[in-house]
Amino acid sequence: MKDKLLIVDDEKIILRSLKFLLEDYYDIYTSDNYAEAVDIFKNEKISLVLLDLRIKEDSGLDLMKEILKIDAEAIIIIMTAYSTIDNSIDAIKSGAYYFITKPIQNEQLLLLLKTAAEKLKMAEKIVSLEGHIKKELIGESEKIKEITTTINKVKDTDATILITGESGTGKELIAQKIHTSSNRAEKPFSAINCAALPGELLESELFGYKKGAFTGAYKDETGIIRKADQGTLFLDEIGEMDLKLQSKLLRFLQEKEIRQIGNDKIYKVDVRVICATNKNLKKEVEMGNFREDLYYRINVINFVSPPLRERIDDLKLLIPYFIDKYNISFNKNIIGMTDEAYNLLKSCKFEGNVRELENIIQRAVLLNTGDYIEADSLELISQKLNKVYGDNIEKYIKIYEGENFKDIEKKVIRFALDNNNQNRKWTADSLGISERSIRYKIKEYNL
């Protein structure tokens, strides 16, 4: 079966030409206007889109954002006859997979679409595997058993829950486990990362808005809170939420009702709220960054997600899980890991926790050519593991005369990410900036 491809351009001759070029490889759908393109994408369940930057009077970037609201995993390639650096940056920052200019080179487009389609298939395989296991906490350590015991005690209550712990420890997994164990399991589980969006955008995503409430609000949006009605709302990194929005969230938690932006109507909502943070919220309260009344409202029941170094014996379950996951992703058939490699991992501090372990196994599976992951493979891919042996490797960044500041900054960030095993916290610490800043830079430079 061919992959589905939606092509959107207001010039019908271009639509015909591209369809002729690509119809042997893809099941082609075409549209020359905004509304029809949205309907086709939604009704035909398409995940691959070739989209012009300008569609009559409408913006291709606006259409892309609407498509990504429907399917955040969709791959969208932007094309335009009027390429500028600013256009390219705006497209990539807004979620585009790639940005190409007209006239389009046929071979380049075919290769680009092939790569994009392969990425989609890989993502589907990962989702398929995670869908089977993701709802279960992996581990048999005492700390994981304590969490499971507590979940069984509180799962059917409506009490608000706060999950604390370092980045990468699996706080969302605990939230999912609470939901799937509860009497709300058949209802929605809606999650949002409070650090990923600026305050005003986060508010509109949470509470929804009426058409015309602000620039860009061209249709009614229900909002994540109402979408989670009867189910569970998971607010990740709640410590990053600004004070103004904290006040509105507190009011919702107290009254169990919300009002869309630009709407006077009150909606009653029944949700179980679970929050998570890697910050010390008591200190945030003392510093004036977090409301004290909200802190006590969300901290009715507290879970502490343990760092991997405190449950290192769970490696024996986590490693096979990640090997299986990336065997599927990369079409590999790795059986396991040598004792030497396993002992090397056991000696690692895992400052990035389970997320770091997954990153290490992902690279090892990708690079490994034998049946078993060897210790040498791990040493080659992780500077943090090299430190176990006391290696001290100097590395340099090449900077050339005439390069602008953004090019240099991109090089520095990429070097720091590689040097810190792609761990954002370590990278931020090494550069002396916040974790939020490094996230913005990664997105800005498409790293």
N, C-alpha and C positions, 0 to 999 in steps of 0.2 A: 504494500500500500504506500502511495506517495505521501510525503508531508504536505500539509496545507500551507499555502502562502497567500497572504493578502497584499495586493499592490494598490496604493492610493496615490493618484496624481490627477490634477485637474486638466491635463492635456491628454485627450483620448488617443491621439496617435502614439504617445509614449506608452500608454497602457497596452495598446495593441502590439507594439514592438516588443515590450518586455514579456507579455504573455506568449508571444511567438517564440521568444528566446528560451523561456523557462518551462513551458508546458510539458516538455518531455521529462522533466525532473520533478516537477511539483504539481499538486492539484491547485490550480490558480483561481483566485477570486480577485475581482477588480472593482474599484469604486473611484468616482471623481468628486465626491463630496463628503463632508464631515459626518453628517447624521447617518448616511447609508453605510459608511465605513464602520461606525460603531456598531450598528445593527448586525452587519455581516460578521464582524469579529466576535461578537457576543453569541450569536445564534449558531455559527458554524464551529465554534470552539477552536479558533486558530491561535497559534502561538508564535508564528513567524510573520513579520510585517516589513514591507518595503514602502517607505513613506516619504512623500515630497515635503519639503520644509514649508511650502506655501500652497494651500489648497483654496483657490479662488480668494474669498475674503477672509478665510480662516487660517489660523496658525497650525502648522504641522506639529509644533511642540505641544500646543494645547491638546491636539488629538492624541499625541503620544501619551501625555499624562492621563487622559481619560482611559485609554487602552490599558495602561499600567494599573489603574485603579481596579479594572475588571480582572486583570491577570498580571500580578506583579512579576511573574517569571517570564512573561512574553519577551521575545527578542525583537527589537525594532531597529532597522537600519534606515537612517535618514539620508535622503538624496536631495541635491539642490544644484541649480546652475549658478548660484551666487554665493560661492564659498568665501567665508572670512574666518579668521582665527576666533573671533567672538562667537560667530554662529556655531562653530565646531565645539567650542567649550560649553556653550549653553546647551547644545544637544546632548553631549556626553554627561554633563552635570544633571540634566533632567532625566537621564535613564537610558539614553540611546546606546545600543551595542556598538554601532560604528557610524561614521559619517563619510559619505562619498559624494563626489562632484560630477555633474553632467558636463560633457557627454560621458556616459558610463562605459568603461572598458568591459567588454563581455566576459573575458576570462577572469578578470578581477572580481566581478560580481558573482560569477558561478562559484569561484573558490570561497568567497566570503559567505555566501549562502550555505555552502556545504559545511563550512566550519560552524556556522551558527546552528544549523540543524543537528550536527553532532553534539554540540553543547546542550541543546534541548534534550536529546535522548539520554545523555549522561545525567542531567538533572532529574529526569523522570525515573531513572534507575535508582538514584539515591533516595528520592522521595518514596519510591516503592519499598525499599528496604527499611527506611526510617518509619514509614507508616506502620510497619509490623512490630517494631521494637521500641519506637520513640516514647511510647506511653509508659514504659517500664523503667524504673531506676536500675541501673546495672551495678551490682555490687552485693557482697555478702559480709562486708565489714560491720563491726558493731555500730558505727556511726550511721550507716545506711539502714541497718535494722531498727535503730532508734527512730529514724525519720519515718520509716514505714509504720512502726507501731503508733506513732503520734498521728499520722495521717488517718489510720483506722479509727482513732478516737474522735477526730474532729471533722471528718469528711462530709458528714451530712448536716453540719451546723451552718448557719449563715454568717458566722463570725468572720470579720475581716482578718486577713492573714498577711504578715510581713515575712518575707524570706530574705535573709541577709547572707553575705558570703562574698568571697573574692571573685573577680571576673573569671569566667571559664569553669566554674564549679558545677554548673548544671541547675541553676535556680529555676529556669523555665521547666525543666523536667520534673521538678518537685511540684510545681504549679499544675502541670498536666496530669501528674499522678493523682493529686488531690481531686481534680475535676473528674477524671475517668473512674475514680473509686466512689464518687458521690452519687446522690440521687439526682444530680443535674447532668449526668454523663451523656445522656442522649440529646442534650441541648447544646447551644454553641459555646465554644471556647474561643474568645476573641482576645488577641494579644497586641500590644503596641509598645514600642520602645520610646520612652519619653525623652531620651537623649538624641534621638535621630531627627527630631523636627523642632524648628523654632517655636516659641510660645504660641503665636497667633495661629499657625498652621496646626499645631497639636490640639489647640482648643477646637478648631473646626473639625478635625478628625474625630475627636472624642464626642462632641455634642451635636455635630451636624450643623447644617445651615439651610436657609431658604434661598431659592433662586433670586439673584439680585441683591443678596445681603452685602456683598462686597465685590470688588473687581475680580472677575474670573469665576464667580458663582453663577454659572449659566444653567444650573438645574438644582433641584432639591437634593440634599444629601442627608441620609438618616443619621449617620454618626455611629461610631463603634459601640458606644454604651447601649444604645437602643438595639443594635444588632445582636448584642449579647444577652438580651432579655431572656429570663428563665435559666440562663446558663452562667458562665464564669467570665469575668473581665480580668485580664492579667496586665498590670501596669509595670513594665520592666524599667529599671533605672529611674525610679520615681524621685530619687534624690536630685535629679537634674531638672525637675519641673520648676518653672519660675513661680514666684510668690503670688502673682495675680491669679494664675491658673490654679494654684494650690487652694486658694480661697473658694473658687468655683467647685473644685472637686470635693472639698469639705462640705459645702452646702448640699451637693448631690448625695454624699454618704449619709448625711443627717436626714434629709428629706426623702430620699429615694425617688427623686423626680428631677427632670431636666427640661431645659428650654433651648431649642435650636437657635443659632445666631440668626437674627433677623425675623424671629417668630415669637409671638406673644403666647402661643399655646403651651401648656404644661403637659408633659408626658410622664406618667408613672412607669418606673422601670424596676424589675426584680432581678438583681444580679448578685452573685457572690464575687466579692472583690478580693483579689490577691495582688500584692505589691512585692517588688523585689528591688534590692539596691546593693551595691558593693561599697557604699559609703557608711560612715558612722553617723546615723541620723541624729543622735543625741548631740554630737559635736556640731552638726549642721544647725541644729536648733539654737545652741549657745552662740553660734556665730551670726545668727539672724538670717540664715539661708533657707531654713525650713520651719514651717509653722508648728509650734508646739502642740496646738489642739489637733492638727491633722496627724502628727506623729502618734499621739495616743489613740486616735480614731482608727488608724490602720494597723497598729501594733497590738491588737487584741490577742492574737496567737502568733508566736514567733517560731520560725524554723531557721536553723543555721546550716547552710550548705557547706560541708567540710571541704577543705582543700585536699587535693589528691595526695599530697605528702603525708596527710594524716590517715589515709586509707590505702596505702601503697599496695597492700595485698590484693586489692581489687584489680590490679593490672592484669591478673591472670584471666579475668573475665572481659575487661575493657579491650585488651589487645586483640583477641580473636574477633570481637565485635567489629572493630575498625578495619581489621584485615578483610573480613567478609564484605563489609560495606564498600571498600575501595577495590576489591577484586571485581565486584559487579561494575563499578564505575569505569575501571580501566581495562575490563575484559582480561583480567589476570586470573591465575589459579595458584596463588601462593598458599602453601599448606600451613605455615606458621612461622615461628621465630626460633633461632638457635638459643641455647642456654646462655651463651656469652652475651648475645644481644639483649636477652631478657634481663640479665643481671646488670647490664649497663644501664638499661632504663630504670631499674629499681634504685640505682644510685643517683639518679637525676633529682633535683629539687622540685622540678615542675612548678616554677613560679607562675606559669600560665595555666596550670591545672589541667583538667581533662581536655580543654581546647588545645593546649600545647601538645598533649599526647596524640590527639587526633591528627594534628598537623604533621607530626613526626611520622606517624604510621602512613598517612596519605602519601608523603614523599617517598617513603621507603618502598611502598607497594608500587608506586609509579616507576621508580628507578631500578628496582630489583629485577634480576634476570634469572635467578634460580628458584628453587622450590621453597627455600626458607630465607627469611630476612637475616642477614649477617650483621655482626657488630660493626664491621667496616662501613656498611651502608649508613648506619645511624650516625657514625662519626662524621661522615662526609656531609650530612644534611643538617646537622644541628651544632651551631657554635656553642650552645649551652652545654651540650654533651661533651664537646671537645674540652671544655673547662674542667671536666671531671679528671682529665689526664694532665691538666695544668698547661695545655697548649696556649701559646701567646702569639697569635697571628696578626701581623700588621696589614691593614688594607688601606687603599687610597682611592679617592674620587678624582677623576680627570676633569678639569674645568678648563675651557678654552677661551681665549680672548674673543670678545664679541658676543658671548652668550648672555642672554638677559637673566634677570634675577629669578624669574619663574622656572626657567630651564634648570638653573643651578639648584633651586629649592627642591624641584622634583627629583633630581639626582640624589641629593642629600637624604630625602625621605625614603627613596627606594633603597639606598645603601643601608640606612638604619633599619628598615624593615627586614632586609635580607640578613643583616648582622644580628638581628634579634628574633630569628626564626618566625618572622611574620607576626610576632606578638605585639599587639598595639600598645599595651600598657608599658612593656619594656621599651618600645620604640619612643613613646611619649616621654618616658623618664630619661632616656638617653639624650633626647633633644631638648629637655627642659621645658616641655610644653604640656598642656593638658591632654587627657585621653580624648576629650571631645574635639580638640583642635586637630589631632592626628586623624580622627575619623573624617572630618571635613576635608582635610588635605588629600586623603586617600581617594575620596570621591571626586574632588576637584581635578586631580591629575589622573583619574581612572587607573589607579594602581591596583 
